Amino acid sequence: MKYCYLIVFALLISACSNTPKVDLTINAAGINNGTIILSQANESLLSQNFKDGAAHINKPISTAGYYNISIIDTEKPLASKISFEVYLENGSYTIQTKAGSADYPAITSSSKTQQQLSDYYVTEGRMAGKLNQNISTNLIYLDTREARSLPKKERSALIAKTRNYQIARRKMEPAILKAYLSQHPDNVVAAHIMNLQYLDEYPAEYNALLNKLTAQAKQTPDGQKVADKLSLLMKLLPGAEAPDITGVTPDGKDFDKRSIKKKLILVEFWAAKSDQSQRNHSKMLNGLIIGDSDKKQFEIVSVSIDSSEDVWKRALKLSNLTWPQVADFKGDSSPNVSNWKITTLPAYFLVDSKWRILKPNIDIIDVDQEVHDYLKIH
């Protein structure tokens, strides 16, 4: 029995030692009083006062992994908070940052993964630091009383300028990752960074980067998620064969895409509950395609994401939609949603007579011009 107690005690010690315990020393120049928040996957794990520009945390964490640290200055607007990502595991971390800085903090740690993460953000700062600072400065200013008191036209222009900065910043993301991978090919954090980014805008570029990852990085949960996302997105690139559409027409017959005998087809995904879908239907009924010769070679196929057949048919009747309609009544669980990667409604895809994608996620206001330009040369 004595030996049994010893074994149990040893197992308890072993279990405790396997629980990651981190020792964080955080210094933020320029912040006198505030709050530091440690979170993971948008869930706050701990909150601690931040005094005289410093904080110290010595706590066990549930598992090693990527976490987010936010430092909120109680004397300034919430938009001025400092937020950054860290990889935490057993060991000590010293973090140096400062108020108003959009730069990634200087982090000293024995964690190899954290060192790789720091290297990525150093690369990002070198390539996009000025743009990051412009975005941060504008967002902080927009949250002030002075900005809220600006004339409507002036405030709208500032918001538009900030959005343009953000669009330009997103365009840089694949280039930053490419530069980082060329300097640090043997890393696992690139897969994690890719999983945080919006892959839909530049799937071909991201797919090329995925192919450059190490086998270890591809096998991480982040790497597998990225691979799954990109395998779908690559099927929706211009020139790719469009995914099938499942469902029935209002008369109960299975939809057959081969029944559409037009040179160009606009595939619409919509739902009765989507007000924007209904507004766009009005535009489509009143002349989405302007030229008569273009109209003869163009068709629309609307795919409903509604889960109720009655709701769908009632919406069709109220809107008096005259072009082919399809629904499978599976809502967000429809294979049409997953196969076409529908994340917002309405969504539009322009395909040719062979159901090859010409323009994925096209804006409805661009459809007429795209159709006209295509038919001029085909």
FENHU-V285309 format. One record per run of one state. SS is the DSSP state (~ for helix, > for strand, _ for the rest). FROM is the first residue (numbers start at 1). TO is the last residue. If there is no record, write none. Layout:
ss->SS from->FROM to->TO
ss->SS from->FROM to->TO
This chain:
ss->_ from->1 to->1
ss->~ from->2 to->18
ss->_ from->19 to->20
ss->> from->21 to->29
ss->_ from->30 to->32
ss->> from->33 to->40
ss->_ from->41 to->42
ss->> from->43 to->51
ss->_ from->52 to->53
ss->> from->54 to->60
ss->_ from->61 to->64
ss->> from->65 to->73
ss->_ from->74 to->77
ss->~ from->78 to->80
ss->_ from->81 to->81
ss->> from->82 to->88
ss->_ from->89 to->90
ss->> from->91 to->98
ss->_ from->99 to->105
ss->> from->106 to->109
ss->_ from->110 to->111
ss->~ from->112 to->142
ss->_ from->143 to->144
ss->~ from->145 to->148
ss->_ from->149 to->151
ss->~ from->152 to->183
ss->_ from->184 to->188
ss->~ from->189 to->196
ss->_ from->197 to->198
ss->~ from->199 to->210
ss->_ from->211 to->214
ss->~ from->215 to->219
ss->_ from->220 to->220
ss->~ from->221 to->234
ss->_ from->235 to->240
ss->> from->241 to->241
ss->_ from->242 to->247
ss->> from->248 to->248
ss->_ from->249 to->253
ss->> from->254 to->254
ss->_ from->255 to->256
ss->~ from->257 to->259
ss->_ from->260 to->263
ss->> from->264 to->270
ss->_ from->271 to->274
ss->~ from->275 to->285
ss->_ from->286 to->291
ss->~ from->292 to->295
ss->_ from->296 to->297
ss->> from->298 to->304
ss->_ from->305 to->308
ss->~ from->309 to->319
ss->_ from->320 to->323
ss->> from->324 to->327
ss->_ from->328 to->330
ss->~ from->331 to->333
ss->_ from->334 to->334
ss->~ from->335 to->339
ss->_ from->340 to->346
ss->> from->347 to->352
ss->_ from->353 to->355
ss->> from->356 to->359
ss->_ from->360 to->363
ss->~ from->364 to->377
ss->_ from->378 to->378
